[in-house]
Amino acid sequence: MTRSSRERRLDRRRFLAASGATGLALLAGCTDRIPIIGDSRQMLDGDALSAIADEEPPTVPETLPVDIEASFIEQHRTAAQSNLDAVPAPFDDTEIPNGVIRERLNDDYGYARESLQQADAAQTPYSRLGHTTHARVTSRQLQAAWRTIESDLTRSDLEAEVPQIEDHLDAFVSGWSYVGDDPVRAAVVHAEIEGEIRGSRRWLTIRPEEFSSASGQSLELGEMASDLEHARVSVAVASYFFDRFRGGLGEQVDQEPRFERARRELQERLQREAESLPREDIDDPTEFVDRDVDETAGIRALAELARDARRRVDDMGGSDDGPRLATELLLASRALAHLQAYQSLRERIENGDDVAIDDVEDVRALRSDAVAAIEEAREAEQGQLLVRATLPRFANEIRWTDDRFADLSGSVSAESVTFDAVEYVVVAELCRALPSASADVATVLRES
Amino acid sequence: MFTESESETKTDADSASDDQTETPIDDWRHTLVGDAETAASLSFADVDGVEDAKALLEETDFESQSVYVERHAIGECYERQLCWVRWTENEIETDYARILRDADVACEADARDVVTYLIRIPAALDPEQVNSYSSGSGSGPCRTPTDGEVKR
């Protein structure tokens, strides 16, 4: 993957010569650091690229440090199955003559059943619960739409559900507090609960005119029923997590003052470390490094990490959509991972690795590097609880990038391949940085 | 500037297939009728709503009114409702709501109808002067024009 600057510079001269006199005249007055976005003439073997993703990437199941009982998951499965059993799906054109509505409801039926199958195959109770509640929400959408068609459900029925769910949510929130023993575990669990509370409030935000305009319309009322079911499930899950977490605590300590202190310290640290990011007015990411290098996959990954790191630091404390104290501690670990990943990649490039793509083997090497980084992070003992809370979403990026390569064939431009392969570089650097960033945040939490 | 009247004619996409060999059925077409002679020269297919369309043209006073004719293709399972029309001496703009038909209306998800609207505008617009046309559509209820000119 590493190439010499000399070879790179030769590539650049060939490109400029081919680009014609007008281009040269325009560029001559600018700078000697001319950004080149790949070599548009270079083509790679699409079939070989599609084979890169044949090997399954490591799976990182989603977890939560709460003991989730099978009986709780079963409650949601029963509700989902009950909704499915209440409709004569899949529908044919005698049951629903309107083809658009028929297709949508049959799709919902398929999605709900698929979610139940995914729940059966899930590796952790937390993941199983997620698939099961998804099935419950989707099946509720299907059931409500069908009941609307059967004139068995009105907008008033749904409107009447809102205050009931709000009452349950308010009752839960009034009894909830940031109790815990280990502050790191408490932060992870309460961040999850905060997310459910925010989600529930969001799902309940249906304006009166939306109810009014949806009156009698099966798909619209189905979607509203789905939103309300989402809100209802979020309250149930938040309440369950809190009860299970609190019930298992040896000592119940109010962690809120500690969380507040940790958040302040982390915000200050993030602001300080963000000063090392490149100035926002620098458009050319090749200027981020003190070395002559083209706009390779590595340089683009560097730009992406810088952009994401800055956004994450700027977003800290900037939202007012519900409780976020514990959430921001987790977000701080992710922002810190981005900052450290940026620094690490910058040093890597400055030390001579262009992180460039010239052939299929370069792409394969970048992916292997990302896979190895995920596996190392998965096994890391440093900041383990916080790593587990974040690693699945970082690791998922590799699947999405694999999907982009999976259907390639024929000749594919190196420019296009570079564009997609950037994510392999980003994933690798983030996963390498995550244990250390998580350990730093855990230390701040425990020492605050 | 409210529309005084409108008329809608619907053509099954299959029966309009001769026409579609040259123009795709989702091709947006429009014309402005500014005088009785042009109105009389229009031809009509044998489709639903054609009598209403002819009546609208015959009852238009082209000294003070004009008729905007606009054709759209739309999924068979949807109906299109004219929300508003606005105009200047150089420009005509329309906006529609796309509404899903009831569940008991037999239709196929991938089939299309072609619908032509005749919209009577209470101003004698000169087709030679109107050089800008636009049309929007959204799902759900009608939206208000962004500049606050509420129509219809």
Boltz contact constraints between the chains, C-beta under 6 A:
constraints:
  - contact:
      token1: [A, 96]
      token2: [B, 103]
      max_distance: 6.0
  - contact:
      token1: [A, 97]
      token2: [B, 104]
      max_distance: 6.0
  - contact:
      token1: [A, 97]
      token2: [B, 106]
      max_distance: 6.0
  - contact:
      token1: [A, 98]
      token2: [B, 77]
      max_distance: 6.0
  - contact:
      token1: [A, 98]
      token2: [B, 101]
      max_distance: 6.0
  - contact:
      token1: [A, 98]
      token2: [B, 103]
      max_distance: 6.0
  - contact:
      token1: [A, 98]
      token2: [B, 105]
      max_distance: 6.0
  - contact:
      token1: [A, 98]
      token2: [B, 107]
      max_distance: 6.0
  - contact:
      token1: [A, 99]
      token2: [B, 77]
      max_distance: 6.0
  - contact:
      token1: [A, 99]
      token2: [B, 107]
      max_distance: 6.0
  - contact:
      token1: [A, 99]
      token2: [B, 108]
      max_distance: 6.0
  - contact:
      token1: [A, 99]
      token2: [B, 109]
      max_distance: 6.0
  - contact:
      token1: [A, 100]
      token2: [B, 77]
      max_distance: 6.0
  - contact:
      token1: [A, 100]
      token2: [B, 109]
      max_distance: 6.0
  - contact:
      token1: [A, 101]
      token2: [B, 103]
      max_distance: 6.0
  - contact:
      token1: [A, 103]
      token2: [B, 109]
      max_distance: 6.0
  - contact:
      token1: [A, 149]
      token2: [B, 103]
      max_distance: 6.0
  - contact:
      token1: [A, 213]
      token2: [B, 141]
      max_distance: 6.0
  - contact:
      token1: [A, 218]
      token2: [B, 103]
      max_distance: 6.0
